[in-house]
Amino acid sequence: MKILILGAGGFIGSSLTQSILEKTSWTVYGLDLNDEKLAECLGHERFHFTRGDMINQMDWVEEHIQKCDVILPLVAIANPALYVQDPLRVFSLDFEANLPIIRMCVEHKKHLVFPSTSEVYGMCQDPAFDEETSNFITGPINKQRWIYSCSKQLLDRVIYAHGVRDGLNYTLFRPFNWIGPKLDAIGDPAQGSSRALTHFLSHIFYNKRINLVDGGQQMRSFTDIEDGVAALLSIIENKNGCANQKIFNVGNPHNNHTIAHMAQMILDTLETYPEYAALAQSVVVESVSAAAFYGQHYQDTQHRVPAIEQARVHLGWVPQFDLKHSIETTLAYHLSPERKHLLG
């Protein structure tokens, strides 16, 4: 089987590529602007990497869509700070740049495995978000944070419509707060430069503080990247068509914690490293308002819990790893001899 991964150098793309090469006989064609997270994959006989921008290399993209069996367009901006700071850039990349790829998959009759997002559910009040029945609830237009959610939701609807009208074989997967090694770089302590886990790590090492937006009482169902990739491998294999025209939440409902709890767990884990114990003990944890941290156009959701029966029934997938495991592996990755020099 031949797999095309656009955004192969990102968090999901690099983790998925490495797992494919280690666990299957599939061939991967990857495109990205950066290959830093692909060090373990470069040079592998079944990995063909091209450095480039998919927007400027659409001829290359279409050529490889034609030659591959499964297409994963993973290029997107998935950073809440940027939803507020540069919403038009988010829309341009996340929606407009991906639309031609969807149409190519329709034309060339390929299996499209597309990353939706848990954010499409917005401020849904259901105890657990269901792929088939939960309503999508977002805020007013002046809360620009929702442009990401709406961009992804509209692509979900376009893909579904192509499935109905044109027979497009698609699988939509909705990651719920996937975390783990390679999530983001932690060498940049700029506020809002990364997602929560790596943002906290950046600020611990550079500023000796953690800022908890609105006290960090928001609940999130954290999902380990190993579990996420395991679901993707089952989707790509698509045994007996189990993923055909399906939508899957990929999250861990039993791993539901506040952001504040995650922050404390990071400090507790860091304290187990003798070299960093004093640093962990000196970190200041403080609350900051969402308006001060993100700006007036931000709006948050207090809970985000997935229903995962669809993935269990059709993919045979059940998440295995808890938050402690994710934090331990992430710290081990960044504090390894090969990488800790990047902390300065």
C-alpha positions as CSV (number, residue, x, y, z in Angstrom):
1,M,0.0,0.0,0.0
2,K,1.2,3.5,-0.8
3,I,0.3,6.4,1.6
4,L,0.6,10.1,0.9
5,I,1.1,12.3,3.9
6,L,0.9,16.0,3.4
7,G,2.4,17.6,6.5
8,A,4.6,14.6,7.2
9,G,6.9,16.6,9.3
10,G,4.3,17.7,11.8
11,F,3.3,16.2,15.1
12,I,0.8,13.7,13.8
13,G,2.6,13.2,10.4
14,S,6.0,12.4,11.8
15,S,4.6,10.1,14.5
16,L,2.4,8.3,12.0
17,T,5.2,8.0,9.4
18,Q,7.6,6.4,12.0
19,S,4.9,3.9,13.1
20,I,4.1,2.9,9.5
21,L,7.7,2.2,8.8
22,E,8.2,0.3,12.0
23,K,5.0,-1.8,12.0
24,T,3.9,-2.3,8.3
25,S,5.2,-2.9,4.9
26,W,3.6,0.2,3.4
27,T,5.4,2.9,1.5
28,V,5.1,6.5,2.6
29,Y,5.4,9.6,0.4
30,G,5.7,12.7,2.5
31,L,5.7,16.5,1.8
32,D,6.5,19.2,4.3
33,L,8.6,22.4,4.7
34,N,10.5,20.8,7.6
35,D,12.0,17.4,8.3
36,E,13.3,18.0,11.8
37,K,10.9,15.6,13.4
38,L,11.6,12.9,10.8
39,A,15.2,12.2,11.7
40,E,14.4,8.5,12.4
41,C,12.6,8.1,9.1
42,L,14.9,9.9,6.6
43,G,16.8,7.4,4.5
44,H,14.4,4.6,5.0
45,E,13.9,2.7,1.8
46,R,10.1,2.9,2.1
47,F,10.0,6.6,2.9
48,H,10.2,9.2,0.1
49,F,10.3,12.7,1.4
50,T,10.1,15.9,-0.5
51,R,10.7,19.3,1.1
52,G,8.2,21.8,-0.1
53,D,4.9,23.8,0.3
54,M,1.8,22.0,-0.9
55,I,0.2,25.3,-1.9
56,N,3.0,26.0,-4.4
57,Q,3.4,22.4,-5.5
58,M,-0.1,21.3,-6.4
59,D,1.2,19.5,-9.5
60,W,3.4,17.4,-7.3
61,V,0.5,16.8,-5.0
62,E,-1.8,15.7,-7.7
63,E,0.8,13.4,-9.2
64,H,1.2,11.7,-5.9
65,I,-2.5,11.5,-5.2
66,Q,-2.8,9.5,-8.4
67,K,0.0,7.1,-7.5
68,C,-1.0,6.5,-3.8
69,D,-3.9,4.5,-2.3
70,V,-4.6,6.6,0.9
71,I,-4.3,10.3,1.2
72,L,-3.8,12.1,4.5
73,P,-3.8,16.0,4.2
74,L,-2.5,16.9,7.6
75,V,-1.4,20.5,6.9
76,A,-3.3,22.9,9.1
77,I,-2.8,25.6,11.8
78,A,-4.0,24.1,15.1
79,N,-3.0,26.7,17.6
80,P,-5.7,28.6,19.5
81,A,-3.5,31.8,19.8
82,L,-3.3,32.0,16.0
83,Y,-7.1,31.6,15.6
84,V,-7.3,35.0,17.3
85,Q,-4.2,36.6,16.1
86,D,-4.4,35.7,12.4
87,P,-7.8,34.2,11.6
88,L,-7.6,34.8,7.8
89,R,-4.3,32.9,7.6
90,V,-6.0,30.0,9.5
91,F,-8.9,30.0,7.0
92,S,-6.6,30.2,4.0
93,L,-4.5,27.2,5.0
94,D,-7.0,25.1,6.9
95,F,-9.9,25.5,4.4
96,E,-8.9,27.0,1.1
97,A,-5.6,25.1,0.7
98,N,-7.2,21.7,1.5
99,L,-10.3,22.1,-0.7
100,P,-8.4,21.3,-4.0
101,I,-6.9,18.2,-2.4
102,I,-10.4,16.9,-1.5
103,R,-11.5,17.5,-5.1
104,M,-8.5,15.6,-6.4
105,C,-9.3,12.6,-4.2
106,V,-12.9,12.7,-5.6
107,E,-11.6,12.8,-9.2
108,H,-9.0,10.1,-8.8
109,K,-11.2,7.9,-6.5
110,K,-8.8,7.7,-3.5
111,H,-9.4,6.9,0.1
112,L,-9.3,10.3,1.9
113,V,-8.3,10.2,5.5
114,F,-9.0,13.7,6.7
115,P,-8.2,15.3,10.1
116,S,-11.3,16.9,11.4
117,T,-11.1,18.2,15.0
118,S,-12.8,17.9,18.4
119,E,-13.3,21.7,18.1
120,V,-16.1,21.2,15.6
121,Y,-18.3,20.5,18.6
122,G,-17.6,23.9,20.0
123,M,-19.5,24.6,23.2
124,C,-21.8,21.6,22.8
125,Q,-23.3,20.7,26.2
126,D,-23.6,16.9,25.6
127,P,-21.9,14.9,28.4
128,A,-20.0,13.1,25.6
129,F,-19.7,14.3,22.0
130,D,-21.2,11.9,19.5
131,E,-20.2,11.9,15.9
132,E,-23.7,11.3,14.6
133,T,-26.0,13.2,17.0
134,S,-24.1,16.0,18.8
135,N,-24.8,19.6,17.7
136,F,-22.0,22.0,16.8
137,I,-22.3,25.1,18.8
138,T,-19.9,28.1,18.3
139,G,-19.9,31.7,19.5
140,P,-20.6,35.0,17.9
141,I,-18.7,36.3,14.9
142,N,-16.6,38.6,17.0
143,K,-15.1,35.6,18.8
144,Q,-12.7,34.8,16.0
145,R,-11.4,31.8,17.9
146,W,-14.1,29.8,16.2
147,I,-12.8,30.3,12.6
148,Y,-10.7,27.1,13.0
149,S,-13.7,25.1,14.1
150,C,-15.9,26.5,11.3
151,S,-13.2,25.9,8.7
152,K,-12.9,22.3,9.7
153,Q,-16.6,21.8,10.1
154,L,-17.3,23.1,6.6
155,L,-14.7,20.8,5.1
156,D,-16.3,17.9,7.0
157,R,-19.6,18.8,5.3
158,V,-18.0,19.2,1.9
159,I,-16.3,15.8,2.2
160,Y,-19.6,14.2,3.4
161,A,-21.5,15.7,0.5
162,H,-18.9,14.3,-2.0
163,G,-19.4,10.9,-0.4
164,V,-23.1,11.1,-1.0
165,R,-23.0,12.6,-4.5
166,D,-19.8,11.2,-5.9
167,G,-19.1,8.1,-3.8
168,L,-15.9,9.5,-2.3
169,N,-14.4,7.1,0.1
170,Y,-13.5,9.1,3.1
171,T,-12.7,8.7,6.8
172,L,-12.9,11.7,9.1
173,F,-11.0,11.5,12.4
174,R,-11.4,14.0,15.2
175,P,-8.4,14.1,17.5
176,F,-9.2,15.1,21.1
177,N,-6.2,16.9,22.6
178,W,-3.5,14.5,21.3
179,I,-0.3,15.0,23.2
180,G,3.2,13.5,23.3
181,P,6.7,13.8,22.0
182,K,7.1,16.0,19.0
183,L,4.0,18.0,19.7
184,D,5.8,21.4,19.5
185,A,9.3,22.8,19.9
186,I,9.9,24.0,23.5
187,G,12.8,26.4,22.6
188,D,10.5,29.3,22.0
189,P,9.0,30.8,25.2
190,A,6.8,33.4,23.4
191,Q,3.3,33.5,24.8
192,G,0.8,31.5,22.7
193,S,3.6,30.1,20.6
194,S,2.6,26.5,21.2
195,R,-0.2,24.3,22.6
196,A,-0.7,23.8,26.3
197,L,1.7,21.0,27.2
198,T,4.7,22.4,25.3
199,H,3.7,26.0,26.2
200,F,4.0,25.0,29.8
201,L,7.4,23.3,29.2
202,S,8.7,26.4,27.4
203,H,7.7,28.7,30.2
204,I,9.1,26.4,32.9
205,F,12.5,26.3,31.3
206,Y,12.7,29.9,30.2
207,N,10.5,32.0,32.6
208,K,10.1,29.7,35.6
209,R,6.3,30.2,35.5
210,I,3.1,28.7,34.3
211,N,0.2,30.8,33.2
212,L,-3.2,29.1,33.7
213,V,-5.9,30.7,31.5
214,D,-8.8,31.4,33.8
215,G,-7.2,29.3,36.5
216,G,-6.9,26.2,34.2
217,Q,-10.2,24.8,35.2
218,Q,-11.1,23.8,31.6
219,M,-11.5,20.0,31.3
220,R,-9.8,18.2,28.4
221,S,-9.7,14.5,27.4
222,F,-6.0,14.1,26.8
223,T,-5.1,11.4,24.3
224,D,-1.6,10.0,23.9
225,I,-0.1,10.2,20.4
226,E,0.6,6.4,20.5
227,D,-3.1,5.8,20.9
228,G,-4.0,8.3,18.1
229,V,-1.5,6.7,15.7
230,A,-2.9,3.2,16.5
231,A,-6.3,4.4,15.5
232,L,-4.9,5.9,12.3
233,L,-3.2,2.6,11.4
234,S,-6.5,0.8,11.6
235,I,-8.2,3.4,9.5
236,I,-5.5,3.3,6.8
237,E,-5.5,-0.6,6.8
238,N,-9.4,-0.3,6.5
239,K,-9.8,-4.1,7.0
240,N,-13.1,-5.2,5.4
241,G,-13.9,-1.6,4.6
242,C,-14.4,-0.8,8.4
243,A,-13.5,2.9,7.9
244,N,-15.4,3.5,4.7
245,Q,-17.4,6.8,4.9
246,K,-17.1,6.9,8.7
247,I,-16.4,9.6,11.2
248,F,-14.4,8.7,14.3
249,N,-13.8,10.6,17.5
250,V,-10.2,9.6,18.5
251,G,-9.9,10.5,22.2
252,N,-9.7,9.1,25.7
253,P,-12.8,9.8,27.8
254,H,-11.2,8.2,30.8
255,N,-8.3,10.7,30.7
256,N,-10.3,13.7,31.4
257,H,-8.5,16.3,33.5
258,T,-8.3,20.0,34.1
259,I,-5.5,22.0,32.5
260,A,-4.3,22.9,36.0
261,H,-4.0,19.2,36.9
262,M,-1.9,18.6,33.8
263,A,0.4,21.5,34.7
264,Q,0.9,20.1,38.2
265,M,1.6,16.7,36.8
266,I,4.3,18.2,34.6
267,L,6.0,19.8,37.6
268,D,5.7,16.6,39.6
269,T,7.3,14.6,36.8
270,L,10.0,17.1,36.2
271,E,10.9,16.9,39.9
272,T,11.9,13.3,39.4
273,Y,14.9,14.4,37.3
274,P,17.6,15.3,39.9
275,E,19.0,17.9,37.5
276,Y,15.7,19.7,37.3
277,A,14.2,19.2,40.7
278,A,15.1,22.6,42.0
279,L,13.7,24.2,38.8
280,A,10.4,22.4,39.2
281,Q,10.1,23.5,42.8
282,S,10.8,27.2,41.9
283,V,8.2,27.5,39.2
284,V,5.4,30.1,39.8
285,V,1.9,29.0,38.8
286,E,-0.5,31.8,38.3
287,S,-3.9,32.5,36.9
288,V,-4.4,34.8,33.9
289,S,-7.6,35.9,32.3
290,A,-8.4,34.6,28.8
291,A,-8.8,38.2,27.6
292,A,-5.3,39.1,28.8
293,F,-3.7,35.9,27.5
294,Y,-5.4,35.5,24.1
295,G,-7.2,38.8,23.5
296,Q,-10.8,39.9,23.4
297,H,-11.7,37.6,20.4
298,Y,-11.1,34.4,22.3
299,Q,-13.8,32.2,23.8
300,D,-13.3,28.8,25.5
301,T,-15.2,25.6,26.2
302,Q,-15.1,24.1,29.6
303,H,-15.4,20.4,28.7
304,R,-14.5,18.2,25.7
305,V,-15.3,14.6,26.1
306,P,-15.5,12.1,23.2
307,A,-17.9,9.3,22.7
308,I,-15.7,6.5,21.2
309,E,-18.1,3.7,20.6
310,Q,-17.8,4.1,16.8
311,A,-14.0,3.6,16.9
312,R,-14.4,0.7,19.3
313,V,-17.0,-1.1,17.2
314,H,-15.6,-0.5,13.7
315,L,-11.9,-0.2,14.4
316,G,-11.5,-2.4,17.4
317,W,-9.7,0.6,19.0
318,V,-9.6,1.4,22.7
319,P,-7.1,4.0,24.1
320,Q,-4.4,2.5,26.4
321,F,-2.3,5.3,27.8
322,D,-2.9,7.8,30.6
323,L,-1.8,11.4,31.0
324,K,1.1,10.4,33.2
325,H,2.5,8.3,30.4
326,S,2.2,11.1,27.9
327,I,3.9,13.6,30.1
328,E,6.7,11.1,31.0
329,T,7.4,10.3,27.4
330,T,7.3,14.0,26.3
331,L,9.8,15.0,29.0
332,A,12.0,12.1,28.2
333,Y,12.0,13.2,24.5
334,H,12.9,16.8,25.2
335,L,15.4,16.0,28.0
336,S,17.2,13.3,26.0
337,P,21.0,14.0,25.4
338,E,20.2,14.6,21.8
339,R,17.8,17.4,22.5
340,K,18.2,19.0,25.9
341,H,20.9,21.3,24.5
342,L,18.1,23.0,22.6
343,L,16.9,24.4,25.9
344,G,19.8,26.7,26.1
